[in-house]
Amino acid sequence: MRILIAPAKKMVEDPDAMAPLGLPKFVEDAEVLAAWIRGLSYAEQKSLWKCSDAIARQNAERFAHMDVRHGLTPALLAYDGIQYTYMAPAVFEDGQLAYVQEHLRILSGFYGVLRPMDGVVPYRLEMQAKAVVGGHANLYEYWGDRLYQAARDASGILVNLASKEYAKAIERYLGPDDRYVTCVFGELVGGRVVQRGVYAKMARGEMVRFLASVQAQEPQAMREFAWSGYAFDRGRSTDTTYVFVRG
C-alpha cells in the first residue's frame, strides 16, 4: 500500500537535523527544471509562481544558486505546511519513520515523487504551474505516467490524501488492477459533507500519523481513525471514497 500526499508551498532548510537517506528518484529531472527556471526572466518567474514580489524574489535567489545534490534536508522535515505540522514527523518513533519511508510518497511538481527521507532543497513549483518545458505544455505532460509508476507498489493499493492538483497526476493513469481510495474529511452542513481547507489539511496529516502508529497495510485500517473529532461515516463512504465527518 502506498499513501499519497501533496507538498507544502512553505519550506525550511535544516540539513543538520537528520541526514537524508538518498537523493530523489528524479533528481536529474529536478536539475532540468531548475535550469529552465533559471533561464526565465524575473517577470516570467513571478508569473510562473503566481506569488507576491517578496516570495518571488526569495525563490529567484534560490534557483539562481540551487544545488539539488548538496546541503539537503529530508523531504518530510523540509515541508512546513499545516498538513506536515499535524503529521509531526520530527517526533516520529523509529517504527513510524520506517513505516512512512516504505509507504508514504510525496508528489511534487519539481521533484516528481519523493520518499520521506529523500534529500531536497527549498523550491517553488506547483504541479499546475504553466511550465512549458522540453516541448511539453505543462508539468502533467512533462511527468507523464512516471509519477504513477514510481508511486505504485506491487499491491496496487493507493490511498489518496493529496489535493486535487496533485492527485490528478496519478488518477489519469490508474489501471483495472489498482485499488484507489480517496479520503474526504468534512463537516455536515445542510445534510451535505463540506470540506474546509484548513481542517482537511490538518486531518490528512493526522491520518498519516495514525496509519504509521498502527502500521497499516490495508485501507480498511483507516476506518478506525477518530482523531480531532472525526469519525468514519460508513453510510456516506464507498469502496473508493472514505468519508470522515467531524462532529
C-alpha positions in Angstrom: 0.0 0.0 0.0 1.2 3.5 -0.8 -0.1 6.7 0.7 0.0 9.8 -1.4 0.2 13.4 -0.1 0.9 16.8 -1.6 3.9 19.0 -0.8 3.6 22.4 1.1 4.5 25.7 -0.5 6.5 26.8 2.5 9.8 25.0 3.1 12.6 25.2 5.6 16.3 24.2 5.5 17.7 22.1 8.3 20.5 19.9 6.9 21.9 19.3 10.4 18.7 17.9 12.0 18.7 14.5 10.3 20.7 13.1 7.4 18.8 12.2 4.3 18.8 8.6 3.2 19.3 9.3 -0.5 18.6 11.5 -3.5 15.1 11.7 -5.1 14.5 9.2 -7.9 14.0 12.0 -10.4 16.8 14.3 -9.3 18.1 14.7 -12.8 14.7 16.0 -13.9 14.8 18.5 -11.0 18.1 19.7 -12.4 16.4 20.2 -15.8 13.5 22.1 -14.3 15.9 24.2 -12.2 17.9 25.2 -15.3 14.7 26.0 -17.2 13.5 28.3 -14.4 16.9 30.0 -14.2 16.6 30.8 -17.9 13.4 32.7 -17.3 13.4 36.5 -16.7 12.3 37.6 -13.2 8.9 38.7 -14.6 8.4 35.3 -16.2 9.4 33.5 -12.9 7.0 35.6 -10.9 4.2 34.8 -13.5 5.0 31.1 -13.2 4.8 31.1 -9.4 1.8 33.5 -9.1 3.0 34.9 -5.8 4.0 38.1 -4.1 7.1 40.1 -5.0 8.8 39.1 -1.8 8.2 35.4 -2.3 9.2 35.7 -6.0 12.5 37.3 -5.1 13.2 34.7 -2.5 12.7 31.9 -4.9 14.5 33.6 -7.8 17.5 33.8 -5.5 17.1 30.1 -4.5 17.1 29.0 -8.1 20.0 31.2 -9.1 22.2 29.3 -6.7 20.5 26.0 -6.5 22.4 22.7 -6.0 20.0 19.8 -5.7 22.7 17.4 -4.6 24.2 19.1 -1.5 23.0 20.8 1.7 19.9 18.7 1.7 17.0 18.3 4.2 14.8 15.2 4.4 11.6 15.9 2.5 9.4 15.1 5.4 11.1 17.7 7.5 11.6 20.3 4.7 7.9 20.9 4.0 6.4 23.3 6.5 2.6 23.4 5.8 -0.4 22.6 8.0 -0.5 19.0 7.0 3.1 18.4 8.0 2.6 20.3 11.3 -0.2 18.0 12.3 1.7 14.9 11.0 4.6 15.9 13.4 7.3 13.8 11.7 10.0 15.4 13.8 8.8 13.3 16.8 8.1 10.1 15.0 9.3 7.0 16.7 11.7 4.7 14.8 8.9 2.3 13.7 6.8 5.2 12.4 9.6 6.7 10.4 10.4 3.3 8.8 6.7 2.9 8.0 6.4 6.2 6.2 9.7 5.6 4.3 8.2 2.5 2.9 4.6 3.5 2.4 4.4 7.3 2.1 5.1 9.2 -1.2 5.1 13.0 -1.6 4.0 14.2 -5.1 5.9 17.3 -6.3 5.9 19.4 -9.4 9.7 19.9 -9.1 10.9 16.5 -7.8 8.2 14.2 -9.2 7.8 11.7 -6.4 9.7 11.8 -3.1 10.3 9.3 -0.3 10.1 10.9 3.1 13.8 10.7 3.7 14.9 11.9 0.2 17.1 15.0 0.5 15.7 18.2 -1.0 16.3 21.9 -1.2 13.6 24.6 -0.9 11.9 25.4 -4.3 8.7 26.8 -5.6 6.9 25.0 -8.5 3.3 23.8 -8.2 2.1 21.0 -10.3 -0.5 23.2 -12.1 2.1 25.8 -13.0 2.2 26.6 -16.7 5.7 25.3 -17.2 6.4 24.7 -20.9 9.5 22.5 -20.6 11.1 20.2 -23.2 8.2 20.7 -25.7 5.6 19.7 -23.1 2.6 22.1 -22.5 2.7 21.7 -18.7 4.1 19.7 -15.8 1.4 17.0 -16.1 2.7 16.3 -19.6 6.3 16.6 -18.6 6.0 13.9 -15.9 3.6 11.7 -17.9 2.9 8.4 -16.2 6.2 8.4 -14.3 4.7 9.6 -11.1 2.1 6.9 -11.1 4.7 4.2 -11.9 7.1 5.5 -9.1 4.3 5.8 -6.5 2.6 2.4 -7.1 3.9 -0.7 -5.3 3.2 -4.4 -6.1 -0.1 -4.3 -4.1 -1.6 -1.8 -6.5 -3.3 -0.1 -3.5 -3.1 3.7 -3.4 -4.5 5.9 -0.6 -5.1 9.4 -1.8 -4.5 12.1 0.8 -3.3 14.6 -1.8 -5.0 17.7 -3.1 -6.9 17.5 -6.5 -4.0 19.3 -8.2 -1.6 16.6 -7.3 -3.9 13.6 -7.3 -4.7 14.4 -11.0 -1.1 13.5 -11.9 -1.8 9.9 -10.7 -5.5 9.4 -11.4 -5.3 9.6 -15.2 -3.0 6.5 -15.3 -4.9 4.2 -12.9 -5.5 0.7 -14.3 -8.1 -2.0 -13.6 -5.7 -3.8 -11.2 -5.3 -0.7 -9.0 -7.3 0.0 -5.8 -7.5 3.7 -5.3 -9.1 5.1 -2.1 -9.6 8.8 -1.6 -10.2 10.3 1.8 -12.7 13.1 2.4 -12.7 15.0 5.7 -15.6 17.3 6.3 -18.5 18.6 8.3 -22.2 18.1 7.8 -23.8 21.3 6.6 -27.4 21.1 5.5 -27.1 17.3 5.2 -24.1 17.6 2.9 -20.4 16.9 3.7 -18.5 20.1 3.2 -14.7 20.1 3.3 -12.9 23.1 5.0 -9.4 23.6 3.5 -7.5 24.1 6.7 -9.3 21.3 8.7 -8.9 18.9 5.8 -5.1 19.5 5.7 -4.9 19.0 9.4 -6.8 15.7 9.1 -4.6 14.5 6.3 -1.5 15.0 8.4 -3.1 13.3 11.3 -4.2 10.4 9.1 -0.6 9.7 8.0 0.5 9.8 11.7 -2.4 7.4 12.6 -1.5 4.9 9.8 2.1 5.0 10.9 1.2 4.4 14.5 -0.9 1.3 13.7 1.5 0.1 10.9 -1.5 -0.1 8.5 -1.2 -2.4 5.5 -4.7 -2.1 4.1 -7.1 0.9 3.6 -9.6 -0.7 5.9 -7.4 0.4 8.8 -8.3 4.0 8.2 -11.9 3.3 9.3 -10.7 3.3 12.9 -9.3 6.9 12.6 -11.0 9.0 15.2 -8.7 11.9 15.8 -9.7 15.6 16.2 -13.4 14.7 16.4 -13.5 12.8 13.1 -15.4 9.5 12.6 -15.7 7.2 9.7 -19.1 7.6 8.0 -20.0 4.2 6.7 -23.2 5.3 5.1 -21.6 8.1 3.0 -18.5 6.1 2.2 -17.9 3.7 -0.8 -15.1 1.3 -1.6 -13.2 4.1 -3.4 -14.1 7.1 -1.2 -13.8 7.0 2.6 -15.7 9.9 4.2 -14.8 11.1 7.7 -17.2 13.6 9.4 -16.2 15.9 12.2 -18.8 16.3 14.9 
